Amino acid sequence: MTFSIIIPTYNGSKYVAQAIESVLAQTRKPDEIIISDDNSSDNTVEICRKYVPYVKVVVNKNGPSGFVNGWNNAIAYATSDFISILHQDDLLAPDFLKEAEKALSENPDVKHFFVPCDYIDGNGKIIRTPDYCDGSTRRLTGREYVYEYRHKGEPKLHRCPGVITARSIFSQCKYREEAGHIADDDFFYRVGNFTDILGLYKPLAFYREHVGSETGHLMQSQLVRRLLHDMDFQYRNAHFNPLFDEKIKEEFKYWKNKYIIRLFVYSLKSFKIDDVRCALNYVNILDLVRYLSGYCRQFVSQLVKNLMGGGKLASNNLGKVLIVAPHPDDEVFGCGGLIARLVKMDNAPHVAILTSGEGSHRGCCSVAEMNIAKARKDLALRAARLLGVPEKNYSFIGLPDGSIPGEDDGSDEVNNLRELIKDLNPDTIFVPHSGEGWPDHINAAKLIRALVRELNMTPTLYEYAVWMWYYNVWNLNWKSTCGISLTDEEFKAKQDAIASYISAAAPCGYPWVGRLPQLFIELNSRKNEIFFKA
C-alpha cells in the first residue's frame, strides 16, 4: 500500500512551507510528495524547490488554470495506490498517514478515507473542533456518507485535507470544474457510487480559515454569485446521482433560492444592476415563492424562540414523563429529540399511542386496515429502539383511527388509558397542540385533560406541535413557549426515527404512514423542538 501526498499551489508563499513540513513530519512517511504549481506569480515555486529531493515540483507554464484544474493536474502526476490532496494553506497531523494505513489495511476493499479537521486561524491557532470526534472508526455506504457529510453539522464532517482516495477512483470520478467553488463537495457526493467510505472520527488535519483563502478574499456579492451558480449546478444535476434522496434535492433548491435572495439584497445595498441580472438568470418563480413561504415560517419559528416566556425546557426536572401520541409517528415528529435526551438522562418516557393509525391508506388503496395497524405498530417499536426507549415503555391503546373521543365515552380503550395514567402517575404529560388542525390530535389533548381532572391529578401539561406548523396557526400564546435545541446526537436519533417511519412502504408503494407532504416533514425536522406550557 503506497501513498502520494499532492499539494496544488498558486501564489501560496505565505503558508506553503508549513504545509510541506507537516507532510515531512509524518510518522509514516509518504511514498511521494508532489507539488503541482499553477504558474504562481510570487515566490511559491522557489520556496517549494528548497525541499527537493524530498518533494517533486512540477510547474504548469500555461497556468493559472483555476483551482479545480490545479487539483486534477496534480492528481495526474501521482503514482501511488492512494492519493491525498493537501491545500497549500492547510496542515496534516503527524499520525495522519499512520492511522490511515492501519484503517485501510483492515478494510482492503475501501477506496476512500477521511478524518475530520480542526479549524485554525491565520496564525495556526485552533479556533474550533467538531464535537463528534470520538475516535471511532466507521464504515459508511455511499448514501450514509452523503447524509453524514451534509447533515453532521458545522464544522463540516470533514474538509479536503485529511482525505485519501484510491488512484483508481479518479479514472471514474474526477473533480468537476463546472461544480465551481464546491467542487470538493461535489466529488464527495459522488465517490460513494464507487466504494464504501471509511471515516476515522479523530481530527488529524487542520483547515485554515483566513482572508487570503480561495473564499476569504472575495467580496460578499462575488461569493454569493459563485455559490448561486454552484448550487444551481447541483440542483440541475441531482437526479443523475442515485445517492441523493428527495430531501437533499430539495435542500439544493432551498440554498439556490436563498442565494438568489441574498444577491437581490446585495444589489439593493450596492446599487449593482449586474447582481440583479445575475439573480434573475436563476429565478424560477414558483420555487422562489415556495422558498419565501418557508422563510416566513422560519421567521415565525424564530420569533417564537425569541419570545419564549419559559426559555429552555428544563428537561432535567420533568420527573416521570408520559407522551401521548394520537397515531404512531406523532411522538417522533413532535418529541423525538426530547425523547432521545430523556433516554440519555436515564429517564426514558412512557409513550401512549392512542390509535393504530389504521386509516393512513383510506382513499389510497385496498391494503387491509389490520395489516396497516400491525405494520405501524412494528414501525413504532423500531423508532423506539432508534431513540433508545425500552419496548415496555410503549402502550398501544387501540382507539379507532379518526374517532378519538374528546371525553370519556365509556369504552374499554378509554378505561385502559385511564388505568395507565393512574398506574404511571406521571409528573409531566405531553399532548398535541390545540391548534393541530386534525380532530384526533385536538381530541387526544381534550381526552387526557378530562381523565386527569377525573383522577384528581395535577401533572404539568405541555403541548407539542406536529401539524400546527404546517397549518400556519397564528393565535399562539407566545409567552407559554419553551423548547430545546437538539445536539447532533439527538438530532440524528430523531432523523433516523423519522426515516424509519417514512421509508417503509406498503404493498401499494406508498409509506405505511401515508403520503406525508414534504413540507410537513421539513417543518418537523429542525434542530429544535418547541413546547407550550398548558
N, C-alpha and C positions, 0 to 999 in steps of 0.2 A: 504494500500500500504506500503510494507516494503522494506528496502534497506540493503544489505550487501556490505561492502567495504572490498575487499580482497587485501592483499599485499603479493605477492610471493617474497621470499627473497633468496639470495645466496651471501654470502660474501659482504653484503651491509652495513657494520657497519658505514661507513663514513656519510651516508645521511639518514639511515632508521628512526632515531629518528625524523628528520624533517618531513618525510612523515607521520609518525604516528600522530604527533602533529597537522599537517594540517587537519587530519581526526577528531581528538578530538575537534578541534576548529569550526566544522561545526555548523551553526546556527540551522539547522535541524539535530539533532543527528542521526547517522546511527543506525539501529536496531541490527546490529552486526558488529564487526571488526575482521577479521580473518587474521592471519599471517601464511602463509604456507612456512616453510623454507625447502630448498632442501639440507639439511645436510651441512651447512656452516662450513668452517674451521677457520673462525675468530670468533669474539665475537658478531656476529649479534643476535643470539638467546638470549644471556644474556641481551643485550640492549632491545630487544622486551619484555622480561619477566618482565621488570621493569614497564610495563604499564598494567600488569594484575591487577585487573579483568576487566579493560576497553577493553582489547583485549583478543582474544583466540589465543594461539600459538600452532601450530602443526608442528612437525619435521618429515621429510621423512628420516628415518635412512638408506635407500638404495640409497640415492642421492649421488652426483648430477645426475639428470636425464635429464638435459637440460632445457633451459628457457621455451620452449613451453610446455613440460610436467609439468613444475612447475606451469604454468598458469592453466592447466587443473586440476592438483591436488588440487590447491587452490579453483577452482570453485566447485569441488565436495563436499567441506565442507560447502558451503553456503546454507542457508535455507530460505532466504528471497525471496520475489516476484521478486526483481530486484537486479542485481549484477553489481558492478563497480570494475574494476581492477585498482589498483594504483601501479605503479612500485616503487621499494624501493628508487629510487633517484628522484622521481617526487613529485609534491605537488598539493593540491586542494585549491581553493579559499574558504573562509568561507561560502559563499552563494551557493556553487555548488549544494548541495542536496536540499536546499530550492527551488531554481529555477527549478531544475529538477522535483521535486514533483509537483510543480504548473503546469508546461508544460504538464507532463504526465497525470495529473488529467483532464486536458482539452481535452486530446486525449487518452481516456482509451483503445482504440484498438491498439495503437502503442506500440511496444515492443523493440525499440532500440532508444537511445537518445544520442546526443553528443553536446559538446561545443568545440570551438577552444582553442588552448593553446597559452599562452605567452611562449616564449623560454627564458630560463635562463642559466647562466653560472654556473661554479662550486661554485661560491660564492652566488648564488641566485639572481644575478643582471639580470634584463630583458635586453636581447640583441636584440630582435625584436618581433614585434606584427603583426599578419596578418592584412592587410589593408582592409579586407572585414568584419570586426567585427562592424556591425552597430546596434547591439542589437535586431535585428528582430528574430522572430521565424518562421521557415519554415518547412512545412511537405513535404517530398520528397518520390516519388516512389523509388523502388529498383534501377531502371535504372537511374533515376535522381541522386540518391545518388552516384552510381558508377561514373557517369560522373563528379559530383562535386568533389568527392574525388580524382580523377585522374587529373582533369584539373583546379582546383581552383587556382593553382599556389603554389609558395613557400612563406612562410611556407605552409605545407600541410593543407587541410581543417581542420583536427584535428589529434591528436595522441591518444595513448591508454589512458593516463589519461584524465578524463573528458568524458568518455563513460559509459553508463549504458545500460545493456541488460537484458531482462526478463530471469529468470532462465529456463523457459520452452523452450526458443530458443536453449539452449545448448544441449538439447536432440536431436535436429535436425541438428545443425550446430556447430561443435566444432572447436577449434584451431587445425590446422593440422601440425604435426611435420615435415612432408615431405615438407611443404611450406617453411621451414627454416627461414632465417633471417627476411623475410617479412610475417611471419605467421599472424601478426595483419592485414596487408593489405589484405591478402588472406581471412581472416574472414569477414572483412568489404565488400569485393567484393561479398560475398555470402549471407550475412544476409538479404539483401533486397529481397531474394526469399521467405522469410517467414513473412515479416512485412513491413509496411511503416516505414519511419525513420523520427524522429523529431530532428531538429537542432536549437539550440539557439545560434545565432551568437554573442556571448559575451565571451571573454576569461576568463573562470572560472577555468582553470587548468594551471599547469606550467610544461613544458617539459624541463628537464635539459640536456644540452649538455656538456660533459666533457670526458676526456681521459680514465676514468675508466668505461665508459658505455659499453654496450654489443658490440657496434661497435667501440667505441673510442680506445679500447686497441688493436685492430687488426692492423697488417701491411697492407699496401695498397693491395698487391697481395692477401693476405688472404681474405680481404673483397671482392675484386673483384671476387675471386673464389666462395665465398658464394653467391654473388648476381647473378653471372652467372648461378649457379645451380638453384637458386630460380626463376629467370626469365624464364629459360628453363622449369621449372615445370609449371609455369603459362601459358606459350605458349602452351605446350603439352596438358594442361587440359582446355584451354579456351573454347573449344567447348561444354564442359559439363555445362557451366554457361549461361543460357538464358539471363542474364542481360548484357552480353558483346556484343557489336556490332563489325563489322569488323574492325573499326578503332582501338579499344582497342586491339584486337588480333594482329593487325599489330604493335602496339606500343610495345607489349611484345616481338615480334620478333625483332623489332628495338633495344630494350635495350639488348636483348640477344647478338646480333651481336656487339653492342657497347662494352659490357664487354669482348667478345672474343678478339676484337682488343686491348682493354686495357691490357688484360692478355699477349698477344703477346708482347706489348710494355714493360711491366714489365719484361718479360723473357729476352728481349734484354738488359735491364739495369742491371739485376742481374745475367744473365747467368744461370738461373734456368731452366733446361730441364723439370722439373716437371710441371712448368707453361705452357710450350709448349704442353706437353702431355694432360694436363687438358683442354686447349683450343681446341685442336684437337678433343677431345671427343664430343664436342658440335657443330662442324662445319657442316653446310650444305652449300656446295659451291655456289649454286645458290642464296640462301638467303644472303650469305656474299657478293657476287658480287653486288647484288642489294643495300645492305647497303652502300658499298663503293661508288657506283654510287651516291646514295643520299647524302653521306658525301661530295663528290666533289661538288655537287650542293650547299650544305650548305656553303662550303668553299668559293665558288664564291659569294654567297649572302653576307657572312660576309665581303668579300673583297670589295664588293660594298659599304657596310656600312662604312668600314674603309676609303674608298677613296672618300666618298661623298664630292663633292665640295661645295654644298649648305648646308650641315649638316642637321639639322632638318627642316622639312617643317613648315613654320610659319603659322599654321592653324588659328591663331587669326588675320591674316592680309590678308585673301583671298578675303574679300568683298563678293559680290554676286556670288555664285558658281553654275555652270552648269556641271553636269556629263553626258557624252554621252556614252551609252551602245549599242553595236550592237544588242545584244539579251538580253532577261530577264535572269538575274543571273550574267552577266558580271559586273554590277555595284557593286554587293556584293563581288564577288571574288576579284575584283581589288581594291575597295574603301570602303568596308563595315565598316572597323574600322574608317576611316576618316569621313564617313557619320555619324556614331554614335557620334563622337567627335563634329562635327559641330552642330548636333542637341542639344547636351548638352550645347553648347555655344550660343543657340538661333539663330543659323544661318543655319537652315535646307537648304540643297542644293536643286536645281531643277534637276530632273533626266529625261533625254530624252532617251527612249528606241526605237531604230530605227526600229527594226523588231519585229514581234510577236513570233519569234522562232518556226514557224510552221514546219520547216524542221527537227526538232530534232529526228523524228522517220522514216525518209526516209530510206528505206532499212531494216527497223526493223519489221514493222507490218502494218496492214491496218487501224490504227486509223486515222480518218478524220483530215485533217490539220486544219479545222475550230475549231474542238474540242481541238486540241493541242494549238492553238492560245488563245482560251478562258482560258484554264487551266493555261497556262503560264502567262497570264495577271493577273489572280487571285493570282497566286503564287508571282508575283512581288509585288502586293499590300499587301500580307501577310508579305513578307520580309520587306516592307516599314514600316509596323506597328511595327515589331520587332525592327527595327532600330530607330523608333520614328519619321519618316518622314510623314507629312500630305499627304493624297491621292491627294490633289490638286497640290502638287509639282511634280507629275508624269505625263509625257506626252508620249503617245504611238503613234509614227509617222506612223507606218503601212507600211514601205518599205518591199519588198519581201525578205524573208529569203534566203540568199545565193546569192543575187543580189544587194547589196547596191552599188550604183554608186560612183565612186571616185570624181565626179564633178557634177555640176548642170545639170540634164538631162531633165529639164522642167516638171517633174511630179508634180502632186498635193502634193504628200508626201514631196518632197524636198521643195516645196514652203511653206508648213506648217512649216517645220523645220526652214526655213529662217525667217518666221514671228515670230516664237517662240524666236529665238536668238535676233531678232530686238526688240521685246517687253521686253524680260527679260534684255537685255543689261548687260550681266554678266561681272564681273571683272576678273573672273578666270574660265577657262574651262578645264576639264579633259577628255582626249580622249585615246583610246587604243594605245599601243606602236607600232611603225612602224615595229618591228620585231616579231609581234604576230604569223605569220605563217598561219592565216586564212584570206582569201580575204575580208570577211565582216569587220573584225577588222581593217585591213590596210586601206580599202576604207572609213570606218567611219571617221578615222582621216583626210584623204585627203578631204573628203566632207566638214567637219567642217572648215578646213583651207580655202577651196575655198569660202565658204559662208561668213566667217569672212572678208576675203580680199574684197569680193564683197560689203559688207556692210560698208567697210572702218572703221572697229572696231579694237581695239588693246587690247583685253584681254590678261592676262597672260595665257599661254598654258602649261599644264603638261600632260605627257603621263603616263599611268598606265599599269601595267603588269597583264595579265590573263594567256594566253597560252605561253608567252615568256619564262617563267621558264621551262615549260615542254619541249620546243623545243631547249633548251640549246643555246640560242642566245649569241654569244660571242662578236660581234662587237658593244659593248655598249660604249656610251660616259660617262665614269665613273664620270667625273668632273661635269656633269649636274645633278647628282642624289641628291635627298633629300628624307627624309622619316619621319615616325612617329613610335614610339614604343607604342603599344596599352596597355592601362590599362586593368586590369582584367575585368572591366565592359564593356569596348569597345570590347575586345576580345570575351567575352561571347555573346554580341549582334551580332557580326559578325558570330560567330559559329552557333548561333540559326537561323540566317537568311539563312546561307548556308544549314543548316539541313532542313529548311522548303522547300527549293528548291529540294534537292536531295532525300528527304524521301517520297515525294508524287509520287505515282505510277500511270501510265496509265493502261487501261484495260489489256494490254499485260503483265503487271507485272514489266516493267522497268520504271524508273522515267520519268516524263513528259519532263525533261530537256535533256533526252538522256542518253546514257551509258558513263558517265564520268570516265576516268581512276582514280584508287585510288591514284596513284602518283600525278596526277594533283590536286586532292582535297587536298592532304597533302601539296603540294608546295604552295597552296593558303590559307593555314590555319595556318600561322605562326603569331607570336605576333608582327610583324612589317609589315609595308607597305612602298614600295619604289616607288618613282615617278621620272620622268625625265623631267627637265625643258626644254621646246622646244624653 
